[in-house]
Amino acid sequence: MAWEELLSIAAENRIYRAEEAATDPTSCPNDGHPLSTGPDGWLYCVYDGWRPLGAPAMPG
């Protein structure tokens, strides 16, 4: 693999990371399970209670 190809891959990865950071998560990063909407309207993982950054703690 040439250095130019490696630099191209790195640039493409930066684009993917920026796109991912700009969208809401759809699955839990801990277990990959799809996120559900809680009673407060925020996303959460039903298995471990993970919530996206900025989401308040689960009520109850």
C-alpha positions as CSV (number, residue, x, y, z in Angstrom):
1,M,0.0,0.0,0.0
2,A,1.4,3.4,-0.9
3,W,1.5,6.3,1.5
4,E,-1.0,8.2,-0.7
5,E,-3.5,5.4,-0.3
6,L,-3.0,5.5,3.5
7,L,-3.5,9.3,3.6
8,S,-6.7,8.9,1.5
9,I,-8.0,6.3,4.0
10,A,-7.2,8.6,6.9
11,A,-9.0,11.5,5.3
12,E,-12.0,9.3,4.6
13,N,-12.1,8.2,8.2
14,R,-12.1,11.9,9.4
15,I,-15.2,12.4,7.2
16,Y,-17.0,9.4,8.7
17,R,-16.2,10.4,12.3
18,A,-17.5,13.9,11.6
19,E,-20.8,12.5,10.1
20,E,-21.2,10.1,13.1
21,A,-20.6,12.9,15.6
22,A,-23.3,15.1,13.9
23,T,-26.1,12.5,14.1
24,D,-27.9,11.0,17.1
25,P,-26.9,7.4,18.0
26,T,-29.2,4.6,17.0
27,S,-27.6,1.8,19.0
28,C,-25.9,1.3,22.3
29,P,-22.1,1.5,22.1
30,N,-21.8,-1.1,24.9
31,D,-23.8,-3.9,23.4
32,G,-25.1,-2.8,20.0
33,H,-28.8,-3.1,21.0
34,P,-31.1,-0.5,19.3
35,L,-32.0,2.4,21.6
36,S,-35.5,2.9,22.8
37,T,-37.3,6.1,23.7
38,G,-37.8,6.5,27.5
39,P,-40.8,8.0,29.2
40,D,-39.1,11.4,29.2
41,G,-38.6,11.3,25.4
42,W,-34.8,10.7,25.6
43,L,-33.1,7.6,24.0
44,Y,-31.7,4.9,26.3
45,C,-30.5,1.3,26.2
46,V,-33.0,-1.2,27.8
47,Y,-30.2,-3.5,28.9
48,D,-27.7,-1.3,30.7
49,G,-29.5,2.1,30.8
50,W,-26.8,3.8,28.7
51,R,-27.9,7.3,27.5
52,P,-26.4,9.6,25.0
53,L,-24.2,12.5,26.3
54,G,-26.4,15.4,27.5
55,A,-29.4,13.2,28.3
56,P,-30.7,13.4,31.9
57,A,-30.6,10.4,34.2
58,M,-33.5,8.0,33.8
59,P,-36.5,8.9,36.0
60,G,-37.5,6.7,38.7
